[in-house]
Amino acid sequence: MKILVTAKRVEDPESKIKVKTDGSGIVQEGLKYKINPFDEIAVEEGLRLAAKHGGEVVVVSIGPKEVQEQLRHALAMGATKAVWVNHAGALDPMSAAALLKGVIEREKPDLAILGKQSIDDDQSQTGQYLAEWLGWSQGTFASKVESLESDAEKAKTPAIQIAADGKSAQVVREVDNGLATVSVKLPAVVTTDLRLNLPRYASLPGIMKAKSKPIEELTPAALGVDATPQVEVVKMSAPPPRKAGIKVGDVQELFTKLKNEAKVI
């Protein structure tokens, strides 16, 4: 199999995010970055599928040269090939999906696995646009069913089940009231939820090898894509500060405040 996965560069959630005074965006200075957690799960699932069925994992990231850090991370985990779409401008889900469609038409994978959303904007739309524009089946919000496997076996077993004939796959996906199992024809687009797997740590040999692996560079023009965003962020604002809590002297005072002030009793 040939599996294409994504590796978006996002702000580290442990960083302190500040909104610019003019509301035009966030302050970039001093921020740390990492691979989007949902995409890291997609990389892990691609590696497990390739290990089970044979094949290669191609990782793609869109952005300025700094995204090569996230591509190297995926290569260190075990990805076979990295593709960098050099685009320094703003992106929205539609322009990201259009660029990924261009890469997929070049690489011709059997399966594309994306994180269900990125933790910077949480829009959760790119995978759906991509599947629609490719005319592929899609299995969104893929999650894993708990099994009786040992921890060691779980660390190797892919949650996405490929049919013996290689023409379809089963995906267990999260829905509002539980889990639903869907069968999709390949090629397909699958988006990953947080409970699908636990990504591996990159080994030291893997990190060393990743440093010398080539990264293919593409541009929107080379892909024949106009990456101009269709959605404009007009203004950002920080959430209102939380009010300070108060201390109560005893249970009776707590009860009185909950009843008379909070009115929750």
N, C-alpha and C positions, 0 to 999 in steps of 0.2 A: 504493500500500500504506500501511497504518497499522501502525507497528511500535512496540511498547512495550518499553522497556529499563529496567534498574534501576541505581541509583547508591547503594550502601550506604556509609555513613561508617564508616571503620575507623581504628585507630591506625596512624600512620606507622611502618613497620617499622624506620626509622632511629632512632626514639625508643628510649630505654632503658626497658623495661617492668619495673615492680616490683610484686610481689604484696603486698597489705596484710598487716600482721602478724597479723590475725585470720583470714586466708585467705578473706575474703568477696568478694574481687575484686582488681582492679588499682588502683594509685594513679593517679588521673586528672590531678592537678595537674602542669602542665608538659609534658603530652603534646601532640604535634602530630597532626593528623588529615588524611586524604586520602580520595579515592574508592577503593573496593576495586579493585585492579588487574584482577581478572577482570571486574568490572562496566564498567570503562573500556574494555576490549576489546569488551564487549557494545554499548556506546554507539557505538564506532567501526564495528562491523559493521552496526548499524542505519543509521548515516549513509551507509555505502557502498551498502547496499541501496536506501535512499530515493533516492540520487543516480542509481542505475542504473534503477530501476523507477518513480520518481516516488512522491510521498506525503509522509508526515510521521513524525517520531520523537518519541514521548512518553516522557519520563524520569520515573521514580517513585523516591522515597526515603521510608523510614519512620524516624521518630525525632523528637527534639526540634527546636527551631528551628534549631539549629546545622547540621542536615543541608542547610539551604538553600545552604550554601557548596558542597556537592558538586553540588546541582542547578544552581547557577550555572555550575559548571565544565562540566557536560554541555551547558548552553545555549550557553556560549562555544565549545564544540567544534562546535555546529551543530544541536543538538536544537531541535525546534519548540516544544514545550510541556513544562512541568514540573508535576508533581503531588506535593504534600507531604502524607503521612499523618502528622498530628501525634499522636505517641504517645511519651511520655517513659519508659514502663515497660520492663521486660525483654522480650525477644523470643526465641522459639525458632523453629526451621524451620517448625513447623506454624502458629504464629500469624502469622509473616511470610507464608507461603503463603496463609493465609486472607485477610489484608488485601490482598495482591496480586490474589487472585481477585476481591475486591470491586471493586477499581479496574478490572480487565480487563472485568468485566461492565458497567461504566459506559462505558469507552472503546471497547470492541469492536474491538480490533486484529486484524489478520490474522496477526500473528506476535509472540510474546513472547520476548525474548532476555535471559537472566540470566547473570551470572557463575556458573561451576560451583560455586564456594564462596567464602566470605569469609575473608580471611586472619586474622581475629580468633578464630574458633572452628573453622574448617576442617571444618564438618559435611557440606557438599555434599548437602543434602537438599531444600532449598526448591523447586528447579525440578521435582524428581520429584513432590513433594506437589502442587504447583500443577497440573501436567499431569494427574495422576490426578483431582483434584477438579474440574477443568474438563471432563474427558473428552476432552482433546486428545491428539494425537500428540506424541511427544517425541523429541528428538535430543540426547543428553547428551554432554558433553566434546568439543564440536566443535573440530576442529583443521584446519589447512590443509595441503594437499599442495603440496610445492615444485613450481614450474613454471618455464618458460623465459621468463617475462615479465621485462621490465626492472624495475629498482627503482621507477621512476616509475609504471609500470603496476600493480605490486603494491600501491602506496600507494592505489590507487583501486578495485581489483577486490575485490568481496565474495567471501568463501570459501563462503558459503551460496548455493547455486544454486537460483533460483526457476524453476519450469517456465513455458513460454510461456503456458499457459492460466491461470497464477496459482493453481492448485489444489493444488500440491504443491511440495516442496523437497527437494533432495539435501544431505545433511550428511555430511561426512567426520569420523568420530569416533575418538578414541584408545581402543584396547583394550589388554589386557595384552600381547599379542604383536604389536602393529602398529597398522594402521588399518583401519577398516571403513566402508563407504559405505552409508548407509541413506536410504530415501526416506520422507518423512513427508507426510501430508495436511495441508493448511492449513485452519483455523488450527492452530498448533503452538507448543510451547515448546521452545526450544533453549538449552542452557547452554554457555558458552564456556570453552575451555581457553587456556592462556597462549600457545600457538603459533598461534592463529587469525589474528592480525594485529598490527600495530604501531600503537597509537593515535596520532592526530595531536596536535600541539601547538595549543592554542587561540591564534588570532590576536589581535592587539591590537584590531582592529575588533570581533571576536567577543566579546572580554571586555567592551568598552564597551557593546555591544548587550545582552549578557546582564544587565547591571546594571539595565536598565529593563524587562526582560521580566517579565510577571506570573507568579506561582507560585500555582497553585490549591491551596487548603488543604482537606483532608478530615480526618475523625476516624474512629476505629473505629466509634463509634456511628452516624455518618452512613452507613457502609458496612454496618451491621447485623452487625458482627463482634465477638465476644468475644475480645479479644486476650490473655487470660490464658495465660501459658505453661504447657504441659503437662510441660515438663522443668525441673527445679530444679537449679541448680548448688549443690551442698552445700558444697564447699570447693575452693579453689585452692592450689597450692603451687608454688614455684619449683623448677626442676630442680636436682639436686645440683651443687655447683661442680665444675669440672673439676680434676683433679689436675695439679700443675705437672709439666712435663717435666724430663728430666735430660740432661746433656751427657755424652758419652763421649769418651775420649781418642783412640781410634783405631778402625780397622775391626775389629780382633780383639776389642776390648772390646764393640763393638756386636754382633758375631756371638755372643759368649758370652752376653750378656744376652738376645738374641732366642731362643737355644737353651735356656738354663737357667732364665731367669726368665719370659719371655713364653711360652716353649714354642710358638713358631710356626714353628720350623725343625726 
